[in-house]
Each structure stands twice: as C-alpha cells, then as structure tokens.
Amino acid sequence: MSLEDLYARIQAGDVKELPVIIKADVQGSVEALSEALSRLSTDEVRLNIIHASVGGVTESDALLASASNAVIIGFNVGRSPRPPTSRSAKAWMSGRIM
C-alpha cells in the first residue's frame, strides 16, 4: 500500500489506527521522534508505534511493516545493504520507508 492509498483510506474513514516503525541514528532521535509522533494521534486516527530502535532499516523491519501494514519512518539512516528475500521484497522496495 502506498502512502497515497493510506491517505485516501484515512480520509474515507477506513483506517482507525496507523502502525509506525521508527528507526534512527541515535537513541535521542528515536525518543524525540516517538514523542513528536505520539502527539499526532487524533480521535479519528490513532498513531501506534509498534517498534522503535537505533540502526538502519533491516529486512526484519520490512517484514514487520509488511505483516502489520506499518509505515517505516527512518531518521538519518539507510536501508541495510543485504538484499531482501523474495518474501519481503515488496515491502523492502515499496517506498514505505520515509
């Protein structure tokens, strides 16, 4: 699902919760992002941080995002250089990493 599709579903009222995975370069950034994003929850859509950690976005992060329909938000990190397996390739390459 693209971010445009997600936005359309939120506008239509189909999404009540937005799962998010946060990855950052240092723990202070993880904490700051978690705090800032938590404030974005509204009565219509609740933001749920399902995982937050330091380090690059890995294949296991992509698998978690795929399984939970989550968006990955990365701050000052990149994707792991390890090529994805076919099972996670769609989530890995979908552009859901912001």
N, CA, C and O atoms as a Tinker XYZ file with bonds, in Angstrom:
   392  protein
     1  N      0.844000   -1.168000    0.000000    73     2
     2  CA     0.000000    0.000000    0.000000    64     1     3
     3  C      0.896000    1.240000    0.000000    63     2     4     5
     4  O      1.817000    1.344000    0.810000    81     3
     5  N      0.628000    2.162000   -0.895000    73     3     6
     6  CA     1.413000    3.391000   -0.972000    64     5     7
     7  C      0.891000    4.394000    0.061000    63     6     8     9
     8  O     -0.190000    4.218000    0.623000    81     7
     9  N      1.668000    5.433000    0.295000    73     7    10
    10  CA     1.229000    6.473000    1.231000    64     9    11
    11  C     -0.005000    7.196000    0.707000    63    10    12    13
    12  O     -0.842000    7.648000    1.488000    81    11
    13  N     -0.117000    7.305000   -0.613000    73    11    14
    14  CA    -1.301000    7.930000   -1.197000    64    13    15
    15  C     -2.546000    7.081000   -0.917000    63    14    16    17
    16  O     -3.604000    7.615000   -0.585000    81    15
    17  N     -2.415000    5.761000   -1.052000    73    15    18
    18  CA    -3.524000    4.855000   -0.745000    64    17    19
    19  C     -3.898000    4.943000    0.730000    63    18    20    21
    20  O     -5.077000    4.955000    1.083000    81    19
    21  N     -2.889000    5.006000    1.580000    73    19    22
    22  CA    -3.123000    5.113000    3.015000    64    21    23
    23  C     -3.866000    6.402000    3.343000    63    22    24    25
    24  O     -4.815000    6.393000    4.126000    81    23
    25  N     -3.439000    7.502000    2.749000    73    23    26
    26  CA    -4.093000    8.791000    2.975000    64    25    27
    27  C     -5.555000    8.748000    2.528000    63    26    28    29
    28  O     -6.437000    9.256000    3.220000    81    27
    29  N     -5.802000    8.145000    1.379000    73    27    30
    30  CA    -7.182000    8.033000    0.878000    64    29    31
    31  C     -8.042000    7.199000    1.825000    63    30    32    33
    32  O     -9.201000    7.535000    2.070000    81    31
    33  N     -7.478000    6.112000    2.359000    73    31    34
    34  CA    -8.222000    5.263000    3.300000    64    33    35
    35  C     -8.503000    6.000000    4.608000    63    34    36    37
    36  O     -9.569000    5.831000    5.201000    81    35
    37  N     -7.553000    6.815000    5.056000    73    35    38
    38  CA    -7.772000    7.609000    6.268000    64    37    39
    39  C     -8.883000    8.623000    6.025000    63    38    40    41
    40  O     -9.759000    8.798000    6.872000    81    39
    41  N     -8.854000    9.288000    4.878000    73    39    42
    42  CA    -9.883000   10.276000    4.548000    64    41    43
    43  C    -11.267000    9.643000    4.451000    63    42    44    45
    44  O    -12.271000   10.266000    4.796000    81    43
    45  N    -11.310000    8.400000    3.976000    73    43    46
    46  CA   -12.585000    7.694000    3.833000    64    45    47
    47  C    -13.070000    7.125000    5.167000    63    46    48    49
    48  O    -14.203000    6.656000    5.267000    81    47
    49  N    -12.220000    7.164000    6.185000    73    47    50
    50  CA   -12.600000    6.647000    7.500000    64    49    51
    51  C    -12.371000    5.156000    7.665000    63    50    52    53
    52  O    -12.851000    4.557000    8.627000    81    51
    53  N    -11.635000    4.546000    6.726000    73    51    54
    54  CA   -11.383000    3.101000    6.783000    64    53    55
    55  C    -10.256000    2.730000    7.741000    63    54    56    57
    56  O    -10.159000    1.576000    8.157000    81    55
    57  N     -9.410000    3.686000    8.094000    73    55    58
    58  CA    -8.263000    3.419000    8.954000    64    57    59
    59  C     -8.477000    4.110000   10.296000    63    58    60    61
    60  O     -8.666000    5.325000   10.349000    81    59
    61  N     -8.446000    3.342000   11.372000    73    59    62
    62  CA    -8.612000    3.900000   12.715000    64    61    63
    63  C     -7.290000    3.928000   13.469000    63    62    64    65
    64  O     -7.155000    4.633000   14.469000    81    63
    65  N     -6.311000    3.158000   12.988000    73    63    66
    66  CA    -5.013000    3.089000   13.649000    64    65    67
    67  C     -3.924000    3.022000   12.586000    63    66    68    69
    68  O     -4.049000    2.301000   11.596000    81    67
    69  N     -2.854000    3.780000   12.804000    73    67    70
    70  CA    -1.720000    3.777000   11.888000    64    69    71
    71  C     -0.501000    3.231000   12.612000    63    70    72    73
    72  O      0.084000    3.924000   13.445000    81    71
    73  N     -0.105000    1.989000   12.305000    73    71    74
    74  CA     1.103000    1.440000   12.927000    64    73    75
    75  C      2.358000    2.042000   12.296000    63    74    76    77
    76  O      2.439000    2.212000   11.079000    81    75
    77  N      3.335000    2.360000   13.149000    73    75    78
    78  CA     4.557000    3.020000   12.695000    64    77    79
    79  C      5.774000    2.310000   13.285000    63    78    80    81
    80  O      5.766000    1.886000   14.441000    81    79
    81  N      6.810000    2.190000   12.472000    73    79    82
    82  CA     8.113000    1.688000   12.909000    64    81    83
    83  C      9.087000    2.849000   12.771000    63    82    84    85
    84  O      9.172000    3.477000   11.716000    81    83
    85  N      9.819000    3.129000   13.844000    73    83    86
    86  CA    10.774000    4.240000   13.846000    64    85    87
    87  C     12.188000    3.681000   13.912000    63    86    88    89
    88  O     12.501000    2.849000   14.763000    81    87
    89  N     13.038000    4.149000   13.004000    73    87    90
    90  CA    14.461000    3.809000   13.007000    64    89    91
    91  C     15.235000    5.127000   12.933000    63    90    92    93
    92  O     14.899000    6.006000   12.139000    81    91
    93  N     16.270000    5.259000   13.762000    73    91    94
    94  CA    17.061000    6.493000   13.759000    64    93    95
    95  C     18.525000    6.173000   14.031000    63    94    96    97
    96  O     18.883000    5.052000   14.394000    81    95
    97  N     19.362000    7.193000   13.845000    73    95    98
    98  CA    20.800000    7.003000   14.000000    64    97    99
    99  C     21.245000    6.939000   15.454000    63    98   100   101
   100  O     22.225000    6.258000   15.758000    81    99
   101  N     20.558000    7.626000   16.358000    73    99   102
   102  CA    20.921000    7.619000   17.783000    64   101   103
   103  C     19.654000    7.528000   18.634000    63   102   104   105
   104  O     18.565000    7.865000   18.168000    81   103
   105  N     19.795000    7.074000   19.872000    73   103   106
   106  CA    18.651000    6.878000   20.746000    64   105   107
   107  C     17.894000    8.177000   21.020000    63   106   108   109
   108  O     16.668000    8.165000   21.130000    81   107
   109  N     18.603000    9.281000   21.129000    73   107   110
   110  CA    17.937000   10.565000   21.355000    64   109   111
   111  C     16.979000   10.915000   20.232000    63   110   112   113
   112  O     15.905000   11.466000   20.476000    81   111
   113  N     17.358000   10.600000   19.009000    73   111   114
   114  CA    16.473000   10.844000   17.869000    64   113   115
   115  C     15.261000    9.928000   17.905000    63   114   116   117
   116  O     14.152000   10.353000   17.579000    81   115
   117  N     15.460000    8.676000   18.299000    73   115   118
   118  CA    14.347000    7.730000   18.422000    64   117   119
   119  C     13.334000    8.266000   19.431000    63   118   120   121
   120  O     12.131000    8.273000   19.170000    81   119
   121  N     13.831000    8.714000   20.585000    73   119   122
   122  CA    12.944000    9.230000   21.626000    64   121   123
   123  C     12.225000   10.494000   21.183000    63   122   124   125
   124  O     11.031000   10.647000   21.438000    81   123
   125  N     12.937000   11.405000   20.522000    73   123   126
   126  CA    12.322000   12.646000   20.049000    64   125   127
   127  C     11.248000   12.365000   19.002000    63   126   128   129
   128  O     10.163000   12.944000   19.053000    81   127
   129  N     11.547000   11.476000   18.051000    73   127   130
   130  CA    10.555000   11.120000   17.035000    64   129   131
   131  C      9.336000   10.443000   17.659000    63   130   132   133
   132  O      8.199000   10.742000   17.295000    81   131
   133  N      9.575000    9.538000   18.591000    73   131   134
   134  CA     8.462000    8.839000   19.251000    64   133   135
   135  C      7.549000    9.829000   19.962000    63   134   136   137
   136  O      6.325000    9.740000   19.864000    81   135
   137  N      8.149000   10.763000   20.673000    73   135   138
   138  CA     7.365000   11.767000   21.401000    64   137   139
   139  C      6.583000   12.661000   20.443000    63   138   140   141
   140  O      5.393000   12.905000   20.641000    81   139
   141  N      7.259000   13.146000   19.407000    73   139   142
   142  CA     6.602000   14.040000   18.445000    64   141   143
   143  C      5.476000   13.327000   17.701000    63   142   144   145
   144  O      4.398000   13.894000   17.522000    81   143
   145  N      5.714000   12.097000   17.268000    73   143   146
   146  CA     4.692000   11.363000   16.527000    64   145   147
   147  C      3.513000   10.981000   17.412000    63   146   148   149
   148  O      2.375000   10.938000   16.943000    81   147
   149  N      3.771000   10.705000   18.679000    73   147   150
   150  CA     2.684000   10.358000   19.595000    64   149   151
   151  C      1.685000   11.502000   19.727000    63   150   152   153
   152  O      0.496000   11.273000   19.949000    81   151
   153  N      2.163000   12.710000   19.593000    73   151   154
   154  CA     1.283000   13.888000   19.687000    64   153   155
   155  C      0.390000   14.063000   18.459000    63   154   156   157
   156  O     -0.546000   14.862000   18.481000    81   155
   157  N      0.674000   13.324000   17.394000    73   155   158
   158  CA    -0.110000   13.464000   16.163000    64   157   159
   159  C     -1.397000   12.644000   16.170000    63   158   160   161
   160  O     -2.231000   12.806000   15.279000    81   159
   161  N     -1.573000   11.779000   17.146000    73   159   162
   162  CA    -2.791000   10.971000   17.212000    64   161   163
   163  C     -4.013000   11.877000   17.362000    63   162   164   165
   164  O     -3.978000   12.891000   18.058000    81   163
   165  N     -5.081000   11.484000   16.695000    73   163   166
   166  CA    -6.339000   12.231000   16.792000    64   165   167
   167  C     -7.450000   11.269000   17.175000    63   166   168   169
   168  O     -7.222000   10.070000   17.329000    81   167
   169  N     -8.652000   11.805000   17.327000    73   167   170
   170  CA    -9.801000   10.950000   17.609000    64   169   171
   171  C    -10.125000   10.050000   16.421000    63   170   172   173
   172  O    -10.633000    8.944000   16.598000    81   171
   173  N     -9.832000   10.522000   15.211000    73   171   174
   174  CA   -10.146000    9.758000   14.006000    64   173   175
   175  C     -9.129000    8.651000   13.739000    63   174   176   177
   176  O     -9.499000    7.534000   13.378000    81   175
   177  N     -7.842000    8.970000   13.920000    73   175   178
   178  CA    -6.768000    8.011000   13.631000    64   177   179
   179  C     -5.763000    8.040000   14.776000    63   178   180   181
   180  O     -5.211000    9.085000   15.118000    81   179
   181  N     -5.542000    6.868000   15.356000    73   179   182
   182  CA    -4.585000    6.740000   16.453000    64   181   183
   183  C     -3.271000    6.229000   15.900000    63   182   184   185
   184  O     -3.239000    5.206000   15.216000    81   183
   185  N     -2.182000    6.935000   16.190000    73   183   186
   186  CA    -0.862000    6.510000   15.766000    64   185   187
   187  C     -0.311000    5.529000   16.790000    63   186   188   189
   188  O     -0.281000    5.831000   17.983000    81   187
   189  N      0.124000    4.358000   16.338000    73   187   190
   190  CA     0.618000    3.308000   17.221000    64   189   191
   191  C      2.051000    2.955000   16.832000    63   190   192   193
   192  O      2.290000    2.378000   15.772000    81   191
   193  N      3.000000    3.306000   17.700000    73   191   194
   194  CA     4.406000    2.980000   17.437000    64   193   195
   195  C      4.621000    1.533000   17.868000    63   194   196   197
   196  O      4.636000    1.222000   19.059000    81   195
   197  N      4.787000    0.649000   16.877000    73   195   198
   198  CA     4.914000   -0.780000   17.186000    64   197   199
   199  C      6.362000   -1.208000   17.394000    63   198   200   201
   200  O      6.623000   -2.256000   17.986000    81   199
   201  N      7.312000   -0.391000   16.903000    73   199   202
   202  CA     8.728000   -0.715000   17.091000    64   201   203
   203  C      9.534000    0.560000   16.889000    63   202   204   205
   204  O      9.266000    1.327000   15.964000    81   203
   205  N     10.522000    0.790000   17.752000    73   203   206
   206  CA    11.417000    1.937000   17.621000    64   205   207
   207  C     12.801000    1.504000   18.069000    63   206   208   209
   208  O     12.967000    0.976000   19.169000    81   207
   209  N     13.799000    1.730000   17.214000    73   207   210
   210  CA    15.156000    1.331000   17.582000    64   209   211
   211  C     16.192000    2.111000   16.780000    63   210   212   213
   212  O     15.878000    2.803000   15.812000    81   211
   213  N     17.434000    1.973000   17.220000    73   211   214
   214  CA    18.578000    2.616000   16.584000    64   213   215
   215  C     19.140000    1.685000   15.513000    63   214   216   217
   216  O     19.196000    0.470000   15.706000    81   215
   217  N     19.553000    2.257000   14.387000    73   215   218
   218  CA    20.191000    1.476000   13.339000    64   217   219
   219  C     19.465000    1.610000   12.021000    63   218   220   221
   220  O     18.380000    2.187000   11.944000    81   219
   221  N     20.079000    1.069000   10.984000    73   219   222
   222  CA    19.493000    1.117000    9.653000    64   221   223
   223  C     18.253000    0.239000    9.550000    63   222   224   225
   224  O     18.014000   -0.633000   10.385000    81   223
   225  N     17.485000    0.487000    8.523000    73   223   226
   226  CA    16.276000   -0.300000    8.270000    64   225   227
   227  C     16.693000   -1.652000    7.708000    63   226   228   229
   228  O     17.358000   -1.729000    6.675000    81   227
   229  N     16.299000   -2.710000    8.395000    73   227   230
   230  CA    16.706000   -4.060000    8.019000    64   229   231
   231  C     15.553000   -4.809000    7.369000    63   230   232   233
   232  O     14.416000   -4.337000    7.334000    81   231
   233  N     15.875000   -5.971000    6.863000    73   231   234
   234  CA    14.854000   -6.816000    6.253000    64   233   235
   235  C     13.794000   -7.211000    7.277000    63   234   236   237
   236  O     12.614000   -7.310000    6.938000    81   235
   237  N     14.198000   -7.436000    8.515000    73   235   238
   238  CA    13.207000   -7.800000    9.535000    64   237   239
   239  C     12.264000   -6.635000    9.823000    63   238   240   241
   240  O     11.094000   -6.857000   10.137000    81   239
   241  N     12.753000   -5.392000    9.723000    73   239   242
   242  CA    11.873000   -4.228000    9.855000    64   241   243
   243  C     10.853000   -4.210000    8.712000    63   242   244   245
   244  O      9.676000   -3.914000    8.917000    81   243
   245  N     11.328000   -4.531000    7.507000    73   243   246
   246  CA    10.436000   -4.563000    6.353000    64   245   247
   247  C      9.387000   -5.663000    6.498000    63   246   248   249
   248  O      8.226000   -5.470000    6.140000    81   247
   249  N      9.801000   -6.820000    7.025000    73   247   250
   250  CA     8.846000   -7.907000    7.249000    64   249   251
   251  C      7.804000   -7.522000    8.285000    63   250   252   253
   252  O      6.619000   -7.809000    8.115000    81   251
   253  N      8.242000   -6.869000    9.363000    73   251   254
   254  CA     7.302000   -6.409000   10.386000    64   253   255
   255  C      6.333000   -5.391000    9.805000    63   254   256   257
   256  O      5.135000   -5.440000   10.086000    81   255
   257  N      6.840000   -4.479000    9.005000    73   255   258
   258  CA     5.979000   -3.467000    8.372000    64   257   259
   259  C      4.968000   -4.126000    7.443000    63   258   260   261
   260  O      3.800000   -3.739000    7.414000    81   259
   261  N      5.408000   -5.102000    6.697000    73   259   262
   262  CA     4.522000   -5.804000    5.780000    64   261   263
   263  C      3.440000   -6.572000    6.538000    63   262   264   265
   264  O      2.268000   -6.547000    6.162000    81   263
   265  N      3.842000   -7.246000    7.596000    73   263   266
   266  CA     2.889000   -8.056000    8.362000    64   265   267
   267  C      1.878000   -7.208000    9.110000    63   266   268   269
   268  O      0.746000   -7.641000    9.322000    81   267
   269  N      2.267000   -6.010000    9.513000    73   267   270
   270  CA     1.382000   -5.180000   10.327000    64   269   271
   271  C      0.828000   -3.977000    9.580000    63   270   272   273
   272  O      0.158000   -3.135000   10.178000    81   271
   273  N      1.099000   -3.885000    8.276000    73   271   274
   274  CA     0.663000   -2.737000    7.475000    64   273   275
   275  C      1.195000   -1.431000    8.031000    63   274   276   277
   276  O      0.499000   -0.416000    8.016000    81   275
   277  N      2.424000   -1.450000    8.521000    73   275   278
   278  CA     3.021000   -0.275000    9.149000    64   277   279
   279  C      3.798000    0.561000    8.146000    63   278   280   281
   280  O      4.162000    0.100000    7.065000    81   279
   281  N      4.038000    1.799000    8.538000    73   279   282
   282  CA     4.896000    2.711000    7.797000    64   281   283
   283  C      6.215000    2.780000    8.552000    63   282   284   285
   284  O      6.226000    2.881000    9.778000    81   283
   285  N      7.321000    2.725000    7.830000    73   283   286
   286  CA     8.636000    2.850000    8.448000    64   285   287
   287  C      9.105000    4.291000    8.293000    63   286   288   289
   288  O      9.150000    4.827000    7.186000    81   287
   289  N      9.454000    4.910000    9.419000    73   287   290
   290  CA     9.993000    6.262000    9.388000    64   289   291
   291  C     11.437000    6.175000    9.847000    63   290   292   293
   292  O     11.717000    5.807000   10.988000    81   291
   293  N     12.346000    6.516000    8.951000    73   291   294
   294  CA    13.766000    6.479000    9.263000    64   293   295
   295  C     14.335000    7.880000    9.339000    63   294   296   297
   296  O     14.030000    8.723000    8.495000    81   295
   297  N     15.160000    8.135000   10.343000    73   295   298
   298  CA    15.804000    9.437000   10.501000    64   297   299
   299  C     17.313000    9.262000   10.453000    63   298   300   301
   300  O     17.909000    8.653000   11.341000    81   299
   301  N     17.919000    9.802000    9.409000    73   299   302
   302  CA    19.364000    9.766000    9.235000    64   301   303
   303  C     19.901000    8.331000    9.190000    63   302   304   305
   304  O     20.995000    8.058000    9.683000    81   303
   305  N     19.135000    7.431000    8.605000    73   303   306
   306  CA    19.537000    6.036000    8.427000    64   305   307
   307  C     19.230000    5.612000    7.000000    63   306   308   309
   308  O     18.480000    6.282000    6.290000    81   307
   309  N     19.804000    4.513000    6.592000    73   307   310
   310  CA    19.526000    3.961000    5.270000    64   309   311
   311  C     19.019000    2.540000    5.402000    63   310   312   313
   312  O     18.801000    2.036000    6.504000    81   311
   313  N     18.840000    1.916000    4.276000    73   311   314
   314  CA    18.448000    0.508000    4.255000    64   313   315
   315  C     19.688000   -0.350000    4.438000    63   314   316   317
   316  O     20.793000    0.042000    4.061000    81   315
   317  N     19.496000   -1.501000    5.009000    73   315   318
   318  CA    20.588000   -2.451000    5.148000    64   317   319
   319  C     21.059000   -2.850000    3.754000    63   318   320   321
   320  O     20.235000   -3.002000    2.852000    81   319
   321  N     22.360000   -3.022000    3.558000    73   319   322
   322  CA    22.847000   -3.380000    2.227000    64   321   323
   323  C     22.495000   -4.807000    1.815000    63   322   324   325
   324  O     22.619000   -5.163000    0.644000    81   323
   325  N     22.059000   -5.617000    2.764000    73   323   326
   326  CA    21.718000   -7.013000    2.456000    64   325   327
   327  C     20.490000   -7.059000    1.543000    63   326   328   329
   328  O     19.468000   -6.455000    1.869000    81   327
   329  N     20.565000   -7.753000    0.424000    73   327   330
   330  CA    19.402000   -7.817000   -0.466000    64   329   331
   331  C     18.251000   -8.577000    0.184000    63   330   332   333
   332  O     18.473000   -9.557000    0.896000    81   331
   333  N     17.029000   -8.129000   -0.060000    73   331   334
   334  CA    15.874000   -8.770000    0.563000    64   333   335
   335  C     15.552000  -10.125000   -0.060000    63   334   336   337
   336  O     15.910000  -10.392000   -1.208000    81   335
   337  N     14.879000  -10.968000    0.702000    73   335   338
   338  CA    14.368000  -12.222000    0.152000    64   337   339
   339  C     13.129000  -11.896000   -0.670000    63   338   340   341
   340  O     12.580000  -10.800000   -0.556000    81   339
   341  N     12.696000  -12.812000   -1.473000    73   339   342
   342  CA    11.526000  -12.560000   -2.305000    64   341   343
   343  C     10.284000  -12.300000   -1.458000    63   342   344   345
   344  O      9.383000  -11.576000   -1.881000    81   343
   345  N     10.233000  -12.888000   -0.266000    73   343   346
   346  CA     9.079000  -12.737000    0.614000    64   345   347
   347  C      8.906000  -11.304000    1.098000    63   346   348   349
   348  O      7.781000  -10.839000    1.280000    81   347
   349  N     10.010000  -10.610000    1.304000    73   347   350
   350  CA     9.915000   -9.257000    1.837000    64   349   351
   351  C     10.252000   -8.185000    0.809000    63   350   352   353
   352  O     10.257000   -6.999000    1.136000    81   351
   353  N     10.529000   -8.582000   -0.412000    73   351   354
   354  CA    10.986000   -7.624000   -1.422000    64   353   355
   355  C      9.972000   -6.516000   -1.667000    63   354   356   357
   356  O     10.353000   -5.361000   -1.854000    81   355
   357  N      8.700000   -6.849000   -1.668000    73   355   358
   358  CA     7.688000   -5.829000   -1.952000    64   357   359
   359  C      7.709000   -4.735000   -0.885000    63   358   360   361
   360  O      7.717000   -3.551000   -1.222000    81   359
   361  N      7.718000   -5.107000    0.386000    73   359   362
   362  CA     7.770000   -4.113000    1.463000    64   361   363
   363  C      9.094000   -3.369000    1.446000    63   362   364   365
   364  O      9.145000   -2.166000    1.705000    81   363
   365  N     10.164000   -4.090000    1.138000    73   363   366
   366  CA    11.505000   -3.516000    1.136000    64   365   367
   367  C     11.631000   -2.402000    0.105000    63   366   368   369
   368  O     12.233000   -1.361000    0.364000    81   367
   369  N     11.051000   -2.641000   -1.070000    73   367   370
   370  CA    11.226000   -1.706000   -2.168000    64   369   371
   371  C     10.015000   -0.803000   -2.411000    63   370   372   373
   372  O     10.010000   -0.031000   -3.370000    81   371
   373  N      9.000000   -0.885000   -1.566000    73   371   374
   374  CA     7.741000   -0.198000   -1.848000    64   373   375
   375  C      7.791000    1.302000   -1.646000    63   374   376   377
   376  O      6.869000    2.009000   -2.052000    81   375
   377  N      8.851000    1.804000   -1.024000    73   375   378
   378  CA     8.902000    3.238000   -0.784000    64   377   379
   379  C      8.168000    3.635000    0.484000    63   378   380   381
   380  O      7.926000    4.820000    0.710000    81   379
   381  N      7.805000    2.652000    1.325000    73   379   382
   382  CA     7.122000    2.998000    2.562000    64   381   383
   383  C      8.111000    3.449000    3.620000    63   382   384   385
   384  O      7.720000    3.766000    4.744000    81   383
   385  N      9.373000    3.478000    3.275000    73   383   386
   386  CA    10.375000    3.996000    4.194000    64   385   387
   387  C     10.525000    5.489000    3.912000    63   386   388   389
   388  O     10.940000    5.884000    2.822000    81   387
   389  N     10.189000    6.302000    4.887000    73   387   390
   390  CA    10.240000    7.751000    4.679000    64   389   391
   391  C     11.460000    8.337000    5.363000    63   390   392
   392  O     11.680000    9.547000    5.302000    81   391
